[in-house]
Amino acid sequence: MTPENTVVTSDLEASFDYYWAVLSGPALEKEYRFHPKRKWRFDRALPKKLIAIEIEGGIYSGGRHIRGKGFTGDCEKYNQAALLGWRVFRFTSDMFNDPDRYILPVIEAL
């Protein structure tokens, strides 16, 4: 069990962080809690610009994000984020195979 304020980085998130840094992306906050009432967090965020990054794991292994209840929960989270003015960028592990195509355009837009 990890304390609530401890940030644990998955291998997938570490890969994203690597490419983000190599491509000179701005500093991001990890596990940023964005909602005033719910405990929802973004994997990475640039709060001053209301930019969120979600790193979607388990898309081929039947992970939580693609099963019914998990997918519905993610939709609720992303819709609430949009209502609060956030722009959410979502990445899968496949996208890390071509970071210039998928990650760099987001960095350039910031």
Phi and psi in radians as a Rosetta constraint file:
Dihedral C 1 N 2 CA 2 C 2 CIRCULARHARMONIC -1.895 0.35
Dihedral N 2 CA 2 C 2 N 3 CIRCULARHARMONIC 2.516 0.35
Dihedral C 2 N 3 CA 3 C 3 CIRCULARHARMONIC -1.058 0.35
Dihedral N 3 CA 3 C 3 N 4 CIRCULARHARMONIC 2.666 0.35
Dihedral C 3 N 4 CA 4 C 4 CIRCULARHARMONIC -1.028 0.35
Dihedral N 4 CA 4 C 4 N 5 CIRCULARHARMONIC -0.575 0.35
Dihedral C 4 N 5 CA 5 C 5 CIRCULARHARMONIC -1.587 0.35
Dihedral N 5 CA 5 C 5 N 6 CIRCULARHARMONIC 0.086 0.35
Dihedral C 5 N 6 CA 6 C 6 CIRCULARHARMONIC -1.550 0.35
Dihedral N 6 CA 6 C 6 N 7 CIRCULARHARMONIC 2.284 0.35
Dihedral C 6 N 7 CA 7 C 7 CIRCULARHARMONIC -1.711 0.35
Dihedral N 7 CA 7 C 7 N 8 CIRCULARHARMONIC 2.090 0.35
Dihedral C 7 N 8 CA 8 C 8 CIRCULARHARMONIC -1.839 0.35
Dihedral N 8 CA 8 C 8 N 9 CIRCULARHARMONIC 2.177 0.35
Dihedral C 8 N 9 CA 9 C 9 CIRCULARHARMONIC -1.761 0.35
Dihedral N 9 CA 9 C 9 N 10 CIRCULARHARMONIC 2.174 0.35
Dihedral C 9 N 10 CA 10 C 10 CIRCULARHARMONIC -1.339 0.35
Dihedral N 10 CA 10 C 10 N 11 CIRCULARHARMONIC 2.911 0.35
Dihedral C 10 N 11 CA 11 C 11 CIRCULARHARMONIC -1.051 0.35
Dihedral N 11 CA 11 C 11 N 12 CIRCULARHARMONIC -0.669 0.35
Dihedral C 11 N 12 CA 12 C 12 CIRCULARHARMONIC -1.126 0.35
Dihedral N 12 CA 12 C 12 N 13 CIRCULARHARMONIC -0.762 0.35
Dihedral C 12 N 13 CA 13 C 13 CIRCULARHARMONIC -1.161 0.35
Dihedral N 13 CA 13 C 13 N 14 CIRCULARHARMONIC -0.652 0.35
Dihedral C 13 N 14 CA 14 C 14 CIRCULARHARMONIC -1.091 0.35
Dihedral N 14 CA 14 C 14 N 15 CIRCULARHARMONIC -0.689 0.35
Dihedral C 14 N 15 CA 15 C 15 CIRCULARHARMONIC -1.092 0.35
Dihedral N 15 CA 15 C 15 N 16 CIRCULARHARMONIC -0.795 0.35
Dihedral C 15 N 16 CA 16 C 16 CIRCULARHARMONIC -1.035 0.35
Dihedral N 16 CA 16 C 16 N 17 CIRCULARHARMONIC -0.835 0.35
Dihedral C 16 N 17 CA 17 C 17 CIRCULARHARMONIC -1.013 0.35
Dihedral N 17 CA 17 C 17 N 18 CIRCULARHARMONIC -0.687 0.35
Dihedral C 17 N 18 CA 18 C 18 CIRCULARHARMONIC -1.063 0.35
Dihedral N 18 CA 18 C 18 N 19 CIRCULARHARMONIC -0.934 0.35
Dihedral C 18 N 19 CA 19 C 19 CIRCULARHARMONIC -1.136 0.35
Dihedral N 19 CA 19 C 19 N 20 CIRCULARHARMONIC -0.660 0.35
Dihedral C 19 N 20 CA 20 C 20 CIRCULARHARMONIC -1.040 0.35
Dihedral N 20 CA 20 C 20 N 21 CIRCULARHARMONIC -0.764 0.35
Dihedral C 20 N 21 CA 21 C 21 CIRCULARHARMONIC -1.196 0.35
Dihedral N 21 CA 21 C 21 N 22 CIRCULARHARMONIC -0.783 0.35
Dihedral C 21 N 22 CA 22 C 22 CIRCULARHARMONIC -1.043 0.35
Dihedral N 22 CA 22 C 22 N 23 CIRCULARHARMONIC -0.618 0.35
Dihedral C 22 N 23 CA 23 C 23 CIRCULARHARMONIC -1.550 0.35
Dihedral N 23 CA 23 C 23 N 24 CIRCULARHARMONIC 0.176 0.35
Dihedral C 23 N 24 CA 24 C 24 CIRCULARHARMONIC 1.112 0.35
Dihedral N 24 CA 24 C 24 N 25 CIRCULARHARMONIC 0.699 0.35
Dihedral C 24 N 25 CA 25 C 25 CIRCULARHARMONIC -1.248 0.35
Dihedral N 25 CA 25 C 25 N 26 CIRCULARHARMONIC 2.685 0.35
Dihedral C 25 N 26 CA 26 C 26 CIRCULARHARMONIC -1.187 0.35
Dihedral N 26 CA 26 C 26 N 27 CIRCULARHARMONIC 2.783 0.35
Dihedral C 26 N 27 CA 27 C 27 CIRCULARHARMONIC -1.052 0.35
Dihedral N 27 CA 27 C 27 N 28 CIRCULARHARMONIC 2.354 0.35
Dihedral C 27 N 28 CA 28 C 28 CIRCULARHARMONIC -2.039 0.35
Dihedral N 28 CA 28 C 28 N 29 CIRCULARHARMONIC 2.608 0.35
Dihedral C 28 N 29 CA 29 C 29 CIRCULARHARMONIC -1.531 0.35
Dihedral N 29 CA 29 C 29 N 30 CIRCULARHARMONIC 2.427 0.35
Dihedral C 29 N 30 CA 30 C 30 CIRCULARHARMONIC -1.600 0.35
Dihedral N 30 CA 30 C 30 N 31 CIRCULARHARMONIC 2.482 0.35
Dihedral C 30 N 31 CA 31 C 31 CIRCULARHARMONIC 0.883 0.35
Dihedral N 31 CA 31 C 31 N 32 CIRCULARHARMONIC 0.925 0.35
Dihedral C 31 N 32 CA 32 C 32 CIRCULARHARMONIC -1.397 0.35
Dihedral N 32 CA 32 C 32 N 33 CIRCULARHARMONIC 2.128 0.35
Dihedral C 32 N 33 CA 33 C 33 CIRCULARHARMONIC -1.448 0.35
Dihedral N 33 CA 33 C 33 N 34 CIRCULARHARMONIC 2.018 0.35
Dihedral C 33 N 34 CA 34 C 34 CIRCULARHARMONIC -1.840 0.35
Dihedral N 34 CA 34 C 34 N 35 CIRCULARHARMONIC -0.368 0.35
Dihedral C 34 N 35 CA 35 C 35 CIRCULARHARMONIC -1.675 0.35
Dihedral N 35 CA 35 C 35 N 36 CIRCULARHARMONIC 2.405 0.35
Dihedral C 35 N 36 CA 36 C 36 CIRCULARHARMONIC -1.198 0.35
Dihedral N 36 CA 36 C 36 N 37 CIRCULARHARMONIC -0.413 0.35
Dihedral C 36 N 37 CA 37 C 37 CIRCULARHARMONIC -2.043 0.35
Dihedral N 37 CA 37 C 37 N 38 CIRCULARHARMONIC -0.720 0.35
Dihedral C 37 N 38 CA 38 C 38 CIRCULARHARMONIC -1.464 0.35
Dihedral N 38 CA 38 C 38 N 39 CIRCULARHARMONIC 2.813 0.35
Dihedral C 38 N 39 CA 39 C 39 CIRCULARHARMONIC -1.592 0.35
Dihedral N 39 CA 39 C 39 N 40 CIRCULARHARMONIC 0.345 0.35
Dihedral C 39 N 40 CA 40 C 40 CIRCULARHARMONIC -1.086 0.35
Dihedral N 40 CA 40 C 40 N 41 CIRCULARHARMONIC 2.516 0.35
Dihedral C 40 N 41 CA 41 C 41 CIRCULARHARMONIC -2.328 0.35
Dihedral N 41 CA 41 C 41 N 42 CIRCULARHARMONIC 2.636 0.35
Dihedral C 41 N 42 CA 42 C 42 CIRCULARHARMONIC -1.652 0.35
Dihedral N 42 CA 42 C 42 N 43 CIRCULARHARMONIC 2.558 0.35
Dihedral C 42 N 43 CA 43 C 43 CIRCULARHARMONIC -1.029 0.35
Dihedral N 43 CA 43 C 43 N 44 CIRCULARHARMONIC -0.780 0.35
Dihedral C 43 N 44 CA 44 C 44 CIRCULARHARMONIC -2.481 0.35
Dihedral N 44 CA 44 C 44 N 45 CIRCULARHARMONIC 2.630 0.35
Dihedral C 44 N 45 CA 45 C 45 CIRCULARHARMONIC -2.672 0.35
Dihedral N 45 CA 45 C 45 N 46 CIRCULARHARMONIC 2.680 0.35
Dihedral C 45 N 46 CA 46 C 46 CIRCULARHARMONIC -2.094 0.35
Dihedral N 46 CA 46 C 46 N 47 CIRCULARHARMONIC 1.408 0.35
Dihedral C 46 N 47 CA 47 C 47 CIRCULARHARMONIC -0.986 0.35
Dihedral N 47 CA 47 C 47 N 48 CIRCULARHARMONIC -0.661 0.35
Dihedral C 47 N 48 CA 48 C 48 CIRCULARHARMONIC -1.102 0.35
Dihedral N 48 CA 48 C 48 N 49 CIRCULARHARMONIC -0.431 0.35
Dihedral C 48 N 49 CA 49 C 49 CIRCULARHARMONIC -1.862 0.35
Dihedral N 49 CA 49 C 49 N 50 CIRCULARHARMONIC 0.060 0.35
Dihedral C 49 N 50 CA 50 C 50 CIRCULARHARMONIC 0.938 0.35
Dihedral N 50 CA 50 C 50 N 51 CIRCULARHARMONIC 0.799 0.35
Dihedral C 50 N 51 CA 51 C 51 CIRCULARHARMONIC -1.916 0.35
Dihedral N 51 CA 51 C 51 N 52 CIRCULARHARMONIC 2.277 0.35
Dihedral C 51 N 52 CA 52 C 52 CIRCULARHARMONIC -2.145 0.35
Dihedral N 52 CA 52 C 52 N 53 CIRCULARHARMONIC 2.559 0.35
Dihedral C 52 N 53 CA 53 C 53 CIRCULARHARMONIC -2.117 0.35
Dihedral N 53 CA 53 C 53 N 54 CIRCULARHARMONIC 2.225 0.35
Dihedral C 53 N 54 CA 54 C 54 CIRCULARHARMONIC -2.070 0.35
Dihedral N 54 CA 54 C 54 N 55 CIRCULARHARMONIC 2.247 0.35
Dihedral C 54 N 55 CA 55 C 55 CIRCULARHARMONIC -1.853 0.35
Dihedral N 55 CA 55 C 55 N 56 CIRCULARHARMONIC 1.887 0.35
Dihedral C 55 N 56 CA 56 C 56 CIRCULARHARMONIC -1.555 0.35
Dihedral N 56 CA 56 C 56 N 57 CIRCULARHARMONIC 1.927 0.35
Dihedral C 56 N 57 CA 57 C 57 CIRCULARHARMONIC -1.767 0.35
Dihedral N 57 CA 57 C 57 N 58 CIRCULARHARMONIC 2.925 0.35
Dihedral C 57 N 58 CA 58 C 58 CIRCULARHARMONIC 1.227 0.35
Dihedral N 58 CA 58 C 58 N 59 CIRCULARHARMONIC 0.390 0.35
Dihedral C 58 N 59 CA 59 C 59 CIRCULARHARMONIC -1.281 0.35
Dihedral N 59 CA 59 C 59 N 60 CIRCULARHARMONIC -0.357 0.35
Dihedral C 59 N 60 CA 60 C 60 CIRCULARHARMONIC -1.859 0.35
Dihedral N 60 CA 60 C 60 N 61 CIRCULARHARMONIC -0.232 0.35
Dihedral C 60 N 61 CA 61 C 61 CIRCULARHARMONIC -1.800 0.35
Dihedral N 61 CA 61 C 61 N 62 CIRCULARHARMONIC 0.187 0.35
Dihedral C 61 N 62 CA 62 C 62 CIRCULARHARMONIC 1.310 0.35
Dihedral N 62 CA 62 C 62 N 63 CIRCULARHARMONIC 0.520 0.35
Dihedral C 62 N 63 CA 63 C 63 CIRCULARHARMONIC -1.147 0.35
Dihedral N 63 CA 63 C 63 N 64 CIRCULARHARMONIC 3.020 0.35
Dihedral C 63 N 64 CA 64 C 64 CIRCULARHARMONIC -0.947 0.35
Dihedral N 64 CA 64 C 64 N 65 CIRCULARHARMONIC -0.648 0.35
Dihedral C 64 N 65 CA 65 C 65 CIRCULARHARMONIC -1.168 0.35
Dihedral N 65 CA 65 C 65 N 66 CIRCULARHARMONIC -0.315 0.35
Dihedral C 65 N 66 CA 66 C 66 CIRCULARHARMONIC -1.941 0.35
Dihedral N 66 CA 66 C 66 N 67 CIRCULARHARMONIC -0.093 0.35
Dihedral C 66 N 67 CA 67 C 67 CIRCULARHARMONIC -1.491 0.35
Dihedral N 67 CA 67 C 67 N 68 CIRCULARHARMONIC 2.707 0.35
Dihedral C 67 N 68 CA 68 C 68 CIRCULARHARMONIC -0.786 0.35
Dihedral N 68 CA 68 C 68 N 69 CIRCULARHARMONIC -1.044 0.35
Dihedral C 68 N 69 CA 69 C 69 CIRCULARHARMONIC -1.118 0.35
Dihedral N 69 CA 69 C 69 N 70 CIRCULARHARMONIC -0.757 0.35
Dihedral C 69 N 70 CA 70 C 70 CIRCULARHARMONIC -1.136 0.35
Dihedral N 70 CA 70 C 70 N 71 CIRCULARHARMONIC -0.738 0.35
Dihedral C 70 N 71 CA 71 C 71 CIRCULARHARMONIC -1.127 0.35
Dihedral N 71 CA 71 C 71 N 72 CIRCULARHARMONIC -0.735 0.35
Dihedral C 71 N 72 CA 72 C 72 CIRCULARHARMONIC -1.093 0.35
Dihedral N 72 CA 72 C 72 N 73 CIRCULARHARMONIC -0.739 0.35
Dihedral C 72 N 73 CA 73 C 73 CIRCULARHARMONIC -1.085 0.35
Dihedral N 73 CA 73 C 73 N 74 CIRCULARHARMONIC -0.708 0.35
Dihedral C 73 N 74 CA 74 C 74 CIRCULARHARMONIC -1.113 0.35
Dihedral N 74 CA 74 C 74 N 75 CIRCULARHARMONIC -0.734 0.35
Dihedral C 74 N 75 CA 75 C 75 CIRCULARHARMONIC -1.050 0.35
Dihedral N 75 CA 75 C 75 N 76 CIRCULARHARMONIC -0.764 0.35
Dihedral C 75 N 76 CA 76 C 76 CIRCULARHARMONIC -1.035 0.35
Dihedral N 76 CA 76 C 76 N 77 CIRCULARHARMONIC -0.812 0.35
Dihedral C 76 N 77 CA 77 C 77 CIRCULARHARMONIC -1.047 0.35
Dihedral N 77 CA 77 C 77 N 78 CIRCULARHARMONIC -0.845 0.35
Dihedral C 77 N 78 CA 78 C 78 CIRCULARHARMONIC -1.182 0.35
Dihedral N 78 CA 78 C 78 N 79 CIRCULARHARMONIC -0.637 0.35
Dihedral C 78 N 79 CA 79 C 79 CIRCULARHARMONIC -1.149 0.35
Dihedral N 79 CA 79 C 79 N 80 CIRCULARHARMONIC -0.738 0.35
Dihedral C 79 N 80 CA 80 C 80 CIRCULARHARMONIC -1.116 0.35
Dihedral N 80 CA 80 C 80 N 81 CIRCULARHARMONIC -0.694 0.35
Dihedral C 80 N 81 CA 81 C 81 CIRCULARHARMONIC -1.054 0.35
Dihedral N 81 CA 81 C 81 N 82 CIRCULARHARMONIC -0.781 0.35
Dihedral C 81 N 82 CA 82 C 82 CIRCULARHARMONIC -1.086 0.35
Dihedral N 82 CA 82 C 82 N 83 CIRCULARHARMONIC -0.697 0.35
Dihedral C 82 N 83 CA 83 C 83 CIRCULARHARMONIC -1.115 0.35
Dihedral N 83 CA 83 C 83 N 84 CIRCULARHARMONIC -0.455 0.35
Dihedral C 83 N 84 CA 84 C 84 CIRCULARHARMONIC -1.577 0.35
Dihedral N 84 CA 84 C 84 N 85 CIRCULARHARMONIC 0.041 0.35
Dihedral C 84 N 85 CA 85 C 85 CIRCULARHARMONIC 1.663 0.35
Dihedral N 85 CA 85 C 85 N 86 CIRCULARHARMONIC 0.119 0.35
Dihedral C 85 N 86 CA 86 C 86 CIRCULARHARMONIC -1.390 0.35
Dihedral N 86 CA 86 C 86 N 87 CIRCULARHARMONIC 2.546 0.35
Dihedral C 86 N 87 CA 87 C 87 CIRCULARHARMONIC -1.834 0.35
Dihedral N 87 CA 87 C 87 N 88 CIRCULARHARMONIC 2.177 0.35
Dihedral C 87 N 88 CA 88 C 88 CIRCULARHARMONIC -1.933 0.35
Dihedral N 88 CA 88 C 88 N 89 CIRCULARHARMONIC 2.161 0.35
Dihedral C 88 N 89 CA 89 C 89 CIRCULARHARMONIC -1.855 0.35
Dihedral N 89 CA 89 C 89 N 90 CIRCULARHARMONIC 2.261 0.35
Dihedral C 89 N 90 CA 90 C 90 CIRCULARHARMONIC -1.985 0.35
Dihedral N 90 CA 90 C 90 N 91 CIRCULARHARMONIC 2.403 0.35
Dihedral C 90 N 91 CA 91 C 91 CIRCULARHARMONIC -2.277 0.35
Dihedral N 91 CA 91 C 91 N 92 CIRCULARHARMONIC 2.513 0.35
Dihedral C 91 N 92 CA 92 C 92 CIRCULARHARMONIC -1.960 0.35
Dihedral N 92 CA 92 C 92 N 93 CIRCULARHARMONIC 2.906 0.35
Dihedral C 92 N 93 CA 93 C 93 CIRCULARHARMONIC -1.053 0.35
Dihedral N 93 CA 93 C 93 N 94 CIRCULARHARMONIC -0.591 0.35
Dihedral C 93 N 94 CA 94 C 94 CIRCULARHARMONIC -1.019 0.35
Dihedral N 94 CA 94 C 94 N 95 CIRCULARHARMONIC -0.577 0.35
Dihedral C 94 N 95 CA 95 C 95 CIRCULARHARMONIC -1.191 0.35
Dihedral N 95 CA 95 C 95 N 96 CIRCULARHARMONIC -0.369 0.35
Dihedral C 95 N 96 CA 96 C 96 CIRCULARHARMONIC -1.295 0.35
Dihedral N 96 CA 96 C 96 N 97 CIRCULARHARMONIC -0.213 0.35
Dihedral C 96 N 97 CA 97 C 97 CIRCULARHARMONIC -1.267 0.35
Dihedral N 97 CA 97 C 97 N 98 CIRCULARHARMONIC -0.326 0.35
Dihedral C 97 N 98 CA 98 C 98 CIRCULARHARMONIC -2.472 0.35
Dihedral N 98 CA 98 C 98 N 99 CIRCULARHARMONIC 1.198 0.35
Dihedral C 98 N 99 CA 99 C 99 CIRCULARHARMONIC -1.085 0.35
Dihedral N 99 CA 99 C 99 N 100 CIRCULARHARMONIC -0.495 0.35
Dihedral C 99 N 100 CA 100 C 100 CIRCULARHARMONIC -1.140 0.35
Dihedral N 100 CA 100 C 100 N 101 CIRCULARHARMONIC -0.536 0.35
Dihedral C 100 N 101 CA 101 C 101 CIRCULARHARMONIC -1.417 0.35
Dihedral N 101 CA 101 C 101 N 102 CIRCULARHARMONIC -0.665 0.35
Dihedral C 101 N 102 CA 102 C 102 CIRCULARHARMONIC -1.850 0.35
Dihedral N 102 CA 102 C 102 N 103 CIRCULARHARMONIC -0.671 0.35
Dihedral C 102 N 103 CA 103 C 103 CIRCULARHARMONIC -1.618 0.35
Dihedral N 103 CA 103 C 103 N 104 CIRCULARHARMONIC -0.743 0.35
Dihedral C 103 N 104 CA 104 C 104 CIRCULARHARMONIC -0.992 0.35
Dihedral N 104 CA 104 C 104 N 105 CIRCULARHARMONIC -0.747 0.35
Dihedral C 104 N 105 CA 105 C 105 CIRCULARHARMONIC -1.039 0.35
Dihedral N 105 CA 105 C 105 N 106 CIRCULARHARMONIC -0.584 0.35
Dihedral C 105 N 106 CA 106 C 106 CIRCULARHARMONIC -1.183 0.35
Dihedral N 106 CA 106 C 106 N 107 CIRCULARHARMONIC -0.792 0.35
Dihedral C 106 N 107 CA 107 C 107 CIRCULARHARMONIC -1.061 0.35
Dihedral N 107 CA 107 C 107 N 108 CIRCULARHARMONIC -0.780 0.35
Dihedral C 107 N 108 CA 108 C 108 CIRCULARHARMONIC -1.101 0.35
Dihedral N 108 CA 108 C 108 N 109 CIRCULARHARMONIC -0.569 0.35
Dihedral C 108 N 109 CA 109 C 109 CIRCULARHARMONIC -1.277 0.35
Dihedral N 109 CA 109 C 109 N 110 CIRCULARHARMONIC -0.370 0.35
